[in-house]
């Protein structure tokens, strides 16, 4: 299954933000599970770096982003993605629109975010980290 991680999932893990840290870290660990292809976008990585740098300093933030880049697949954010987001009248938050179209172009089947309301326009499934784990991971463990 191809899943797309929104920036807030990455920020939660990189900045050790509770109470959602455990679920978000478990979702991020799916990069080691052959049943999942885990994607994010360059923009999500930039957002995650910004918050990690504020909390941990530049050196540690770079190290953490480097590790993410080794584990995650990275979608493209090209002209097509930007124009799709800009031209979609249902999209109110341009950043969420770019994340959505980036995930869509990578053929992701699900967006994992802690802000489901931001993707109200999505035609692909949108789940929180906890929902993804309960629906797709717990089921496989049985």
N, C-alpha and C positions, 0 to 999 in steps of 0.2 A: 504494500500500500504506500502510495506517495502522499506524504503529509508536509504541510508548509507551516513553519513556526513564525509567528508574528514577533515583532521586536520585544513586546512585553514579556514573552516567555524567556527570551535570552537575557534581558535585563534582570529578571527575577533570579535567574541562576547566577549570573556574573556578580551580582551585588548582594547575594545571599538574603533576599527579601522574603521574610515570613509574613503570613502563614502559608504562602503558596510555593515556597521553595521546593519542598519534597516532591510534589506532583510535577512541577516543571522540570526538575532535575531528572526524574524518571522518564519523562517524555524525551528529553534531550538524550538520554542514554539509549534510546531506540536506534541511534545511529549504529549501534553494535548488533542490532537484531536484523537478520536477513529478510524478515517479513516486511520491513519498512525501509523506504527511501526517504530520508529526512532533508528537507529543503528549507532555505531561508533566502532572503534577497540581500543584495549589497546595501540597500537602504536600512534594512533591519540590523545588519552588522554595524553600520555607521552609528545608528541610534544606540545600540548596545555599547559600543565603544565609548561614546560620549558619556553615558551614565557610569560605566565602569571606571573611566578615567577620573571622573569627579570623586568617586568613592575610594578608588584604590591607587590612583596615580597612573601616570603614563606608561611606565615600564611594565607594571603588572597587567594593566588593561591590554597592552599590545600582546603580551604573552597569552592572555586568555582568549583574545580574538584570534590569534594564530592557531590555538588549539581548536577553536570552533571551525576555522577554515579547513583544518585537516579532516574533521569529522563530518561536517555538513556538506550537502550539495548546495550550490549557489545558483539561484535563478538569474535570468538576465533582466535588466531593466533598460530596454532599448526604446527607440522611437515609437514602436508599435504599442508597447506597454503604456508609455506616457500619454500618447494620443488616445488610447482606449479609455484610460481613466479620465482624461480631460473631457472627452466627448460623451461620456455616460452621464445622462442627466440625473440618474438615480444616486450617483455618488456625490455625497456632500463633503466628505473629508478626502481631499486629494491624496494624501499619504496612504490612507487605507485603500483607496482605489488603485493606487500603483501597486500596493502589496497584493491585492486581489488579482489584478491582471497579470502580475508576475507569476503568481501561483497557478493561475489558469493556463498561461502559456507553457508552463512546465508540466502541465497535465496532472497537477496535484489533485487528489480526491478530497482533501480535507484541509481546512485552515485551523490551526490551533492557536487560540488567543485567550487572554483573560478579559477582553473587551468585545464580546460577541455582538453587542449593539452596533459597534463600528462597521460591521459587515452585514448589516440588515439587507443589503441588496444582493448578497452572494447567491449564486446559483449552484455553488458547491457547498458541501457540509461545513459548518463552522461549529467547533467544539472547544470547551475549556480543556485544560490539561487533564483535570480530574475526569471529565466526561470521556475523553479519548481513552484514558487508561481503563475505565470501567467498561466501555463499549468494545474496544478492540484488543486490549492487552490482557485483561482479566479473563476474557472469553477464551483466548488462546492457551492460557495457563491451565485450563480445566481439562 
